[in-house]
Amino acid sequence: VHRLITYIFIYEDLISLACGAVIIWYFAGSFEKNVGTVKHCILTAAFSVLSALLYLFLQPLVSRLLEVGDARGFMPVAFAMLGVSTTRSRMKRTLLLGYRVPVLLLPWFGLCLAWFVPHSSLLGNLCGLLVGEAYGLGYCFCLDFPESVGSKLDQVFPFTLLKRIPGLKYIPGSLAERRASANSMIKAVPGTYPTQSYHCPSPLALPAHPSAQGQGF
């Protein structure tokens, strides 16, 4: 049973490990900024288990037609997060290779590119994408919890320990706190930007009457 989660940490070689690190940094990092650290950790475990269960259900059927590789690495969970982001995005179309395409097609385009990643499972990535889109469309509503619960979980272990780790950026569960922290990073403190002082000479004083032409100023 523990392999339903631990498979996301298994890599075959350094190339697949490097690809997994880039995927975690890009997809998981952006997803965490949108939902918070608490919800990100819970959804990572939930997406991992649901993707693995769907893979175990489809693997005997697909293996009769195609050779199915073992699901390993973080990529199925990354596709689940990508599916959530695209289904809940307010954008309808985006630019891809100079063409405007629907946002919902981006994960499927990425699924084709992931075929060339070493030791990646096409069926595992497909299962992750289906789980993410099902969650994004509201079919996995049991995994959603209000922000008040996330704010309370921010104050309990082990999330209180994550806040104390140096170099680790903790994202709060409340949307208001996330916006406040983002605004504090955007607003510059007075004096932080370099300034250049310009000298504007005062205009020459004109004589008030003709008798004052010979006087200095």
C-alpha positions as CSV (number, residue, x, y, z in Angstrom):
1,V,0.0,0.0,0.0
2,H,2.8,2.4,0.7
3,R,3.9,2.2,-2.9
4,L,0.8,4.2,-3.8
5,I,2.7,7.3,-2.6
6,T,6.4,6.3,-2.6
7,Y,6.6,5.7,-6.4
8,I,6.8,9.5,-7.0
9,F,10.2,9.5,-5.4
10,I,11.7,6.7,-7.5
11,Y,13.9,7.5,-10.5
12,E,16.0,5.2,-12.7
13,D,19.0,7.5,-13.5
14,L,20.4,11.0,-13.2
15,I,18.6,12.2,-16.4
16,S,15.2,11.2,-15.1
17,L,16.1,12.7,-11.7
18,A,17.0,16.0,-13.3
19,C,13.8,16.0,-15.3
20,G,11.8,15.3,-12.2
21,A,13.6,18.1,-10.3
22,V,12.7,20.6,-13.0
23,I,9.1,19.4,-13.1
24,I,8.8,19.7,-9.3
25,W,10.3,23.2,-9.3
26,Y,8.1,24.5,-12.1
27,F,4.7,22.8,-11.8
28,A,4.6,22.0,-8.1
29,G,6.0,25.4,-7.2
30,S,3.5,27.4,-9.2
31,F,0.6,25.2,-7.9
32,E,1.7,25.7,-4.3
33,K,1.7,29.5,-4.8
34,N,-2.0,29.3,-5.8
35,V,-3.3,27.0,-3.1
36,G,-0.9,27.2,-0.2
37,T,1.6,24.8,1.4
38,V,-1.0,22.9,3.4
39,K,-3.4,22.2,0.5
40,H,-0.4,21.5,-1.8
41,C,0.9,18.7,0.5
42,I,-2.5,17.2,1.0
43,L,-3.4,17.3,-2.8
44,T,0.1,15.9,-3.7
45,A,-0.7,12.8,-1.6
46,A,-4.2,12.5,-2.8
47,F,-3.2,12.9,-6.5
48,S,-0.5,10.3,-6.0
49,V,-2.9,7.7,-4.5
50,L,-5.7,8.3,-7.0
51,S,-3.4,8.3,-10.0
52,A,-1.9,5.0,-8.8
53,L,-5.3,3.4,-8.2
54,L,-6.5,4.4,-11.7
55,Y,-3.2,3.1,-13.2
56,L,-3.7,-0.3,-11.4
57,F,-7.2,-0.4,-12.8
58,L,-6.3,0.4,-16.4
59,Q,-3.0,-1.4,-16.6
60,P,-4.4,-4.9,-17.2
61,L,-6.6,-3.6,-20.0
62,V,-4.0,-1.5,-21.8
63,S,-1.3,-4.1,-21.4
64,R,-3.2,-6.4,-23.8
65,L,-2.7,-3.8,-26.6
66,L,0.5,-1.9,-25.7
67,E,3.6,-2.3,-23.6
68,V,2.9,-0.5,-20.4
69,G,5.8,0.9,-18.4
70,D,5.8,1.1,-14.6
71,A,4.6,4.4,-13.1
72,R,7.5,6.2,-11.3
73,G,8.5,9.7,-10.6
74,F,6.6,12.9,-9.9
75,M,5.3,13.4,-13.4
76,P,1.8,11.8,-12.9
77,V,1.2,14.2,-10.0
78,A,2.6,17.1,-12.1
79,F,0.1,16.3,-14.8
80,A,-2.7,16.2,-12.2
81,M,-1.7,19.7,-11.0
82,L,-1.5,20.9,-14.6
83,G,-5.0,19.5,-15.3
84,V,-6.4,21.4,-12.3
85,S,-4.7,24.7,-13.4
86,T,-6.0,24.5,-17.0
87,T,-9.6,23.5,-16.1
88,R,-9.9,26.3,-13.5
89,S,-8.1,28.9,-15.5
90,R,-10.0,32.0,-16.6
91,M,-8.1,32.1,-19.9
92,K,-9.8,30.5,-22.8
93,R,-7.0,30.6,-25.3
94,T,-3.2,31.0,-25.2
95,L,-0.3,31.3,-27.6
96,L,1.5,28.1,-28.5
97,L,4.2,28.1,-31.2
98,G,2.7,31.3,-32.6
99,Y,-0.9,29.9,-32.7
100,R,-3.8,30.6,-30.4
101,V,-5.0,27.3,-29.0
102,P,-7.5,26.5,-26.2
103,V,-6.0,26.3,-22.8
104,L,-7.6,22.9,-22.2
105,L,-5.4,21.4,-24.9
106,L,-2.1,22.3,-23.3
107,P,-1.9,19.3,-20.9
108,W,-2.6,16.9,-23.8
109,F,0.2,18.6,-25.8
110,G,2.5,18.2,-22.8
111,L,1.4,14.6,-22.6
112,C,2.8,14.0,-26.1
113,L,6.1,15.7,-25.2
114,A,6.4,13.6,-22.0
115,W,6.6,10.5,-24.1
116,F,10.2,11.5,-24.9
117,V,11.2,11.9,-21.2
118,P,13.4,8.9,-20.2
119,H,11.6,6.2,-18.1
120,S,8.3,8.0,-18.1
121,S,5.0,6.1,-18.2
122,L,2.5,7.3,-20.7
123,L,-0.3,5.5,-18.9
124,G,0.8,6.9,-15.5
125,N,0.9,10.4,-16.9
126,L,-2.5,10.0,-18.5
127,C,-4.0,8.7,-15.2
128,G,-2.6,11.8,-13.4
129,L,-4.0,14.1,-16.0
130,L,-7.5,12.5,-15.8
131,V,-7.4,12.8,-12.0
132,G,-6.4,16.4,-12.1
133,E,-9.1,17.3,-14.7
134,A,-11.7,15.4,-12.6
135,Y,-10.7,17.4,-9.6
136,G,-10.7,20.7,-11.5
137,L,-14.2,20.1,-12.8
138,G,-15.5,19.4,-9.3
139,Y,-15.9,15.7,-9.3
140,C,-13.5,15.2,-6.4
141,F,-15.2,17.8,-4.2
142,C,-14.4,15.7,-1.1
143,L,-10.8,16.8,-1.4
144,D,-11.7,20.5,-1.2
145,F,-11.7,22.1,2.2
146,P,-12.3,25.8,3.1
147,E,-9.6,28.3,3.7
148,S,-10.4,28.5,7.4
149,V,-9.4,24.8,7.8
150,G,-6.1,25.5,5.9
151,S,-5.4,28.5,8.2
152,K,-5.9,26.3,11.3
153,L,-3.6,23.6,9.8
154,D,-1.0,26.3,9.4
155,Q,-0.7,26.4,13.2
156,V,-0.3,22.7,13.8
157,F,2.6,20.2,13.4
158,P,4.3,19.5,11.0
159,F,3.5,22.7,9.2
160,T,4.7,24.9,12.1
161,L,8.1,23.1,11.6
162,L,8.1,23.9,7.9
163,K,7.9,27.6,8.7
164,R,11.1,27.4,10.8
165,I,13.2,25.8,8.2
166,P,15.7,28.4,6.8
167,G,15.6,28.8,3.0
168,L,12.1,27.3,2.7
169,K,9.3,29.6,1.5
170,Y,6.1,28.7,3.3
171,I,2.9,29.7,1.5
172,P,-0.1,30.4,3.9
173,G,-3.4,28.7,3.4
174,S,-5.5,31.9,3.5
175,L,-5.9,33.8,0.2
176,A,-5.8,37.2,2.0
177,E,-2.5,36.3,3.6
178,R,-1.1,35.2,0.2
179,R,-2.2,38.4,-1.4
180,A,-0.7,40.5,1.5
181,S,2.6,38.7,1.2
182,A,2.6,39.2,-2.6
183,N,1.8,43.0,-2.2
184,S,4.6,43.4,0.3
185,M,7.0,42.0,-2.2
186,I,5.7,44.3,-5.0
187,K,5.7,47.5,-3.0
188,A,9.1,49.0,-2.7
189,V,10.4,50.5,0.5
190,P,11.3,54.2,0.0
191,G,15.0,54.6,-0.7
192,T,15.5,51.1,-2.2
193,Y,15.6,52.3,-5.8
194,P,18.7,54.3,-6.9
195,T,18.0,57.9,-7.6
196,Q,19.9,60.6,-9.4
197,S,19.8,64.2,-8.3
198,Y,19.6,66.8,-11.0
199,H,20.8,70.4,-10.4
200,C,18.4,72.9,-11.8
201,P,20.0,76.4,-11.7
202,S,17.7,79.2,-10.6
203,P,16.6,81.6,-13.4
204,L,18.3,84.8,-13.8
205,A,16.6,87.7,-12.0
206,L,15.4,90.3,-14.4
207,P,15.8,94.0,-13.5
208,A,12.7,95.5,-12.1
209,H,13.3,99.0,-13.7
210,P,15.9,100.4,-16.1
211,S,17.9,102.0,-13.3
212,A,18.8,98.5,-11.9
213,Q,20.5,97.2,-15.1
214,G,23.9,97.8,-13.7
215,Q,23.3,96.0,-10.4
216,G,24.4,92.4,-9.8
217,F,22.3,89.7,-8.4
